[in-house]
Amino acid sequence: MAIYGEKWSRQSEELPLHRVLDLAILVARSLGHFREAYRHEALYDPDNPVIDRIGLQGDAMTVAVCTDNERIREDIKLFGAALEGDGELIGERLKTLADILKEMGY
């Protein structure tokens, strides 16, 4: 988010704040997925690529593996490696976020 003086910049509108939270949800669910992904050769179940359906505002956000991606096996390995490589950084931030949300009553 970029604020200059008392005005919002154009860049501040490129990613709405609720999308930031959607990304946090995606990261959290992805971390959960990768804890069990070793059970599958492709790091996901090709017969059931939907990881979760998360109810949001009367609808649902689907967290799923994109099976249309021809390079999904390589991409999912890279994504898993990125999550693992940044595990300490991500974990500290998720813990902080969890503490703040708990303090706020969520």
PyRosetta script that sets phi, psi and omega in degrees:
from pyrosetta import init, pose_from_sequence

init()
pose = pose_from_sequence("MAIYGEKWSRQSEELPLHRVLDLAILVARSLGHFREAYRHEALYDPDNPVIDRIGLQGDAMTVAVCTDNERIREDIKLFGAALEGDGELIGERLKTLADILKEMGY")
pose.set_psi(1, 134.2)
pose.set_omega(1, -179.1)
pose.set_phi(2, -123.9)
pose.set_psi(2, 121.1)
pose.set_omega(2, 176.7)
pose.set_phi(3, -122.9)
pose.set_psi(3, 127.5)
pose.set_omega(3, 179.0)
pose.set_phi(4, -116.6)
pose.set_psi(4, 112.9)
pose.set_omega(4, -176.5)
pose.set_phi(5, 65.7)
pose.set_psi(5, -123.0)
pose.set_omega(5, -179.4)
pose.set_phi(6, -106.5)
pose.set_psi(6, 6.3)
pose.set_omega(6, -175.8)
pose.set_phi(7, -113.6)
pose.set_psi(7, 147.7)
pose.set_omega(7, 171.9)
pose.set_phi(8, -78.3)
pose.set_psi(8, 141.4)
pose.set_omega(8, 174.9)
pose.set_phi(9, -86.5)
pose.set_psi(9, 166.8)
pose.set_omega(9, 177.1)
pose.set_phi(10, -62.9)
pose.set_psi(10, -33.1)
pose.set_omega(10, -179.5)
pose.set_phi(11, -64.3)
pose.set_psi(11, -28.9)
pose.set_omega(11, -178.6)
pose.set_phi(12, -66.7)
pose.set_psi(12, -18.1)
pose.set_omega(12, -179.1)
pose.set_phi(13, -95.0)
pose.set_psi(13, -5.3)
pose.set_omega(13, -176.6)
pose.set_phi(14, -72.8)
pose.set_psi(14, -27.2)
pose.set_omega(14, 177.7)
pose.set_phi(15, -132.8)
pose.set_psi(15, 100.2)
pose.set_omega(15, -179.8)
pose.set_phi(16, -58.1)
pose.set_psi(16, 149.5)
pose.set_omega(16, -175.9)
pose.set_phi(17, -58.5)
pose.set_psi(17, -35.6)
pose.set_omega(17, 179.9)
pose.set_phi(18, -66.5)
pose.set_psi(18, -24.9)
pose.set_omega(18, 177.2)
pose.set_phi(19, -71.6)
pose.set_psi(19, -31.2)
pose.set_omega(19, 174.9)
pose.set_phi(20, -60.4)
pose.set_psi(20, -43.4)
pose.set_omega(20, 178.8)
pose.set_phi(21, -69.1)
pose.set_psi(21, -36.1)
pose.set_omega(21, 175.0)
pose.set_phi(22, -59.6)
pose.set_psi(22, -41.1)
pose.set_omega(22, 178.5)
pose.set_phi(23, -66.2)
pose.set_psi(23, -37.8)
pose.set_omega(23, 176.6)
pose.set_phi(24, -63.2)
pose.set_psi(24, -41.3)
pose.set_omega(24, 176.9)
pose.set_phi(25, -62.5)
pose.set_psi(25, -44.3)
pose.set_omega(25, 179.1)
pose.set_phi(26, -60.1)
pose.set_psi(26, -45.5)
pose.set_omega(26, 179.5)
pose.set_phi(27, -62.0)
pose.set_psi(27, -45.3)
pose.set_omega(27, -179.0)
pose.set_phi(28, -62.3)
pose.set_psi(28, -45.9)
pose.set_omega(28, 179.5)
pose.set_phi(29, -67.4)
pose.set_psi(29, -34.7)
pose.set_omega(29, 177.7)
pose.set_phi(30, -65.0)
pose.set_psi(30, -42.1)
pose.set_omega(30, 176.9)
pose.set_phi(31, -60.2)
pose.set_psi(31, -42.7)
pose.set_omega(31, 176.8)
pose.set_phi(32, -61.8)
pose.set_psi(32, -41.3)
pose.set_omega(32, 179.4)
pose.set_phi(33, -61.7)
pose.set_psi(33, -45.9)
pose.set_omega(33, -174.9)
pose.set_phi(34, -70.6)
pose.set_psi(34, -15.6)
pose.set_omega(34, 174.2)
pose.set_phi(35, -65.4)
pose.set_psi(35, -28.7)
pose.set_omega(35, -178.1)
pose.set_phi(36, -112.6)
pose.set_psi(36, -3.3)
pose.set_omega(36, -173.1)
pose.set_phi(37, -64.5)
pose.set_psi(37, -24.8)
pose.set_omega(37, -179.8)
pose.set_phi(38, -59.0)
pose.set_psi(38, -19.0)
pose.set_omega(38, -179.5)
pose.set_phi(39, -70.2)
pose.set_psi(39, -16.4)
pose.set_omega(39, -178.4)
pose.set_phi(40, -114.6)
pose.set_psi(40, 135.7)
pose.set_omega(40, -179.5)
pose.set_phi(41, -56.4)
pose.set_psi(41, -40.1)
pose.set_omega(41, -177.9)
pose.set_phi(42, -90.6)
pose.set_psi(42, 6.9)
pose.set_omega(42, -177.2)
pose.set_phi(43, 69.5)
pose.set_psi(43, 12.3)
pose.set_omega(43, 172.4)
pose.set_phi(44, -161.8)
pose.set_psi(44, 164.0)
pose.set_omega(44, 179.0)
pose.set_phi(45, -90.8)
pose.set_psi(45, 106.2)
pose.set_omega(45, -178.9)
pose.set_phi(46, -58.5)
pose.set_psi(46, -25.7)
pose.set_omega(46, 178.5)
pose.set_phi(47, -80.5)
pose.set_psi(47, -15.3)
pose.set_omega(47, 179.5)
pose.set_phi(48, -145.9)
pose.set_psi(48, 76.1)
pose.set_omega(48, -175.5)
pose.set_phi(49, -75.3)
pose.set_psi(49, -8.5)
pose.set_omega(49, 178.8)
pose.set_phi(50, -78.3)
pose.set_psi(50, 121.0)
pose.set_omega(50, -179.5)
pose.set_phi(51, -85.9)
pose.set_psi(51, -40.0)
pose.set_omega(51, -178.4)
pose.set_phi(52, -164.9)
pose.set_psi(52, 155.7)
pose.set_omega(52, 169.5)
pose.set_phi(53, -122.1)
pose.set_psi(53, 117.2)
pose.set_omega(53, -174.0)
pose.set_phi(54, -110.0)
pose.set_psi(54, 117.5)
pose.set_omega(54, -178.8)
pose.set_phi(55, -67.3)
pose.set_psi(55, 127.3)
pose.set_omega(55, 178.8)
pose.set_phi(56, -143.1)
pose.set_psi(56, 120.1)
pose.set_omega(56, 173.0)
pose.set_phi(57, 49.0)
pose.set_psi(57, 51.6)
pose.set_omega(57, 176.8)
pose.set_phi(58, 77.8)
pose.set_psi(58, 1.8)
pose.set_omega(58, 178.3)
pose.set_phi(59, -131.2)
pose.set_psi(59, -160.2)
pose.set_omega(59, 178.2)
pose.set_phi(60, -147.7)
pose.set_psi(60, 144.3)
pose.set_omega(60, 173.5)
pose.set_phi(61, -97.1)
pose.set_psi(61, 123.1)
pose.set_omega(61, 178.9)
pose.set_phi(62, -91.8)
pose.set_psi(62, 126.2)
pose.set_omega(62, 173.2)
pose.set_phi(63, -104.8)
pose.set_psi(63, 113.2)
pose.set_omega(63, -175.0)
pose.set_phi(64, -147.3)
pose.set_psi(64, 159.0)
pose.set_omega(64, 174.7)
pose.set_phi(65, -80.8)
pose.set_psi(65, 131.3)
pose.set_omega(65, -178.5)
pose.set_phi(66, -79.1)
pose.set_psi(66, 95.6)
pose.set_omega(66, -176.9)
pose.set_phi(67, -75.4)
pose.set_psi(67, -10.0)
pose.set_omega(67, 175.8)
pose.set_phi(68, -75.6)
pose.set_psi(68, -16.0)
pose.set_omega(68, -179.2)
pose.set_phi(69, -75.4)
pose.set_psi(69, 116.6)
pose.set_omega(69, -178.7)
pose.set_phi(70, -64.9)
pose.set_psi(70, -22.6)
pose.set_omega(70, -178.0)
pose.set_phi(71, -106.4)
pose.set_psi(71, 24.9)
pose.set_omega(71, -172.9)
pose.set_phi(72, -59.8)
pose.set_psi(72, -36.7)
pose.set_omega(72, -179.3)
pose.set_phi(73, -62.0)
pose.set_psi(73, -43.3)
pose.set_omega(73, 178.4)
pose.set_phi(74, -70.5)
pose.set_psi(74, -42.8)
pose.set_omega(74, -177.6)
pose.set_phi(75, -64.7)
pose.set_psi(75, -40.2)
pose.set_omega(75, -178.7)
pose.set_phi(76, -69.2)
pose.set_psi(76, -33.6)
pose.set_omega(76, 174.8)
pose.set_phi(77, -65.2)
pose.set_psi(77, -42.7)
pose.set_omega(77, 178.7)
pose.set_phi(78, -64.7)
pose.set_psi(78, -41.4)
pose.set_omega(78, 179.5)
pose.set_phi(79, -64.5)
pose.set_psi(79, -44.9)
pose.set_omega(79, 177.5)
pose.set_phi(80, -60.5)
pose.set_psi(80, -41.8)
pose.set_omega(80, 179.0)
pose.set_phi(81, -65.6)
pose.set_psi(81, -38.2)
pose.set_omega(81, 178.1)
pose.set_phi(82, -65.0)
pose.set_psi(82, -42.9)
pose.set_omega(82, 178.0)
pose.set_phi(83, -63.8)
pose.set_psi(83, -41.1)
pose.set_omega(83, 179.8)
pose.set_phi(84, -69.5)
pose.set_psi(84, -42.4)
pose.set_omega(84, -178.6)
pose.set_phi(85, -63.9)
pose.set_psi(85, -33.3)
pose.set_omega(85, 178.8)
pose.set_phi(86, -102.0)
pose.set_psi(86, 18.5)
pose.set_omega(86, -174.9)
pose.set_phi(87, -54.4)
pose.set_psi(87, -42.7)
pose.set_omega(87, -179.5)
pose.set_phi(88, -67.3)
pose.set_psi(88, -42.8)
pose.set_omega(88, 178.7)
pose.set_phi(89, -64.4)
pose.set_psi(89, -45.6)
pose.set_omega(89, -179.2)
pose.set_phi(90, -66.6)
pose.set_psi(90, -45.2)
pose.set_omega(90, -178.8)
pose.set_phi(91, -59.1)
pose.set_psi(91, -42.8)
pose.set_omega(91, 179.2)
pose.set_phi(92, -63.4)
pose.set_psi(92, -40.9)
pose.set_omega(92, -179.6)
pose.set_phi(93, -70.1)
pose.set_psi(93, -39.6)
pose.set_omega(93, 177.5)
pose.set_phi(94, -65.7)
pose.set_psi(94, -38.8)
pose.set_omega(94, 177.3)
pose.set_phi(95, -63.1)
pose.set_psi(95, -44.4)
pose.set_omega(95, 178.4)
pose.set_phi(96, -62.2)
pose.set_psi(96, -45.3)
pose.set_omega(96, 178.3)
pose.set_phi(97, -61.0)
pose.set_psi(97, -44.1)
pose.set_omega(97, 179.1)
pose.set_phi(98, -60.8)
pose.set_psi(98, -43.4)
pose.set_omega(98, 179.4)
pose.set_phi(99, -62.9)
pose.set_psi(99, -44.4)
pose.set_omega(99, -179.4)
pose.set_phi(100, -64.5)
pose.set_psi(100, -44.3)
pose.set_omega(100, 179.5)
pose.set_phi(101, -63.8)
pose.set_psi(101, -40.7)
pose.set_omega(101, 177.7)
pose.set_phi(102, -63.5)
pose.set_psi(102, -43.4)
pose.set_omega(102, 178.1)
pose.set_phi(103, -60.0)
pose.set_psi(103, -34.2)
pose.set_omega(103, -179.9)
pose.set_phi(104, -82.6)
pose.set_psi(104, -5.1)
pose.set_omega(104, 178.4)
pose.set_phi(105, 92.8)
pose.set_psi(105, 13.6)
pose.set_omega(105, 177.7)
pose.set_phi(106, -91.7)
pose.dump_pdb("model.pdb")
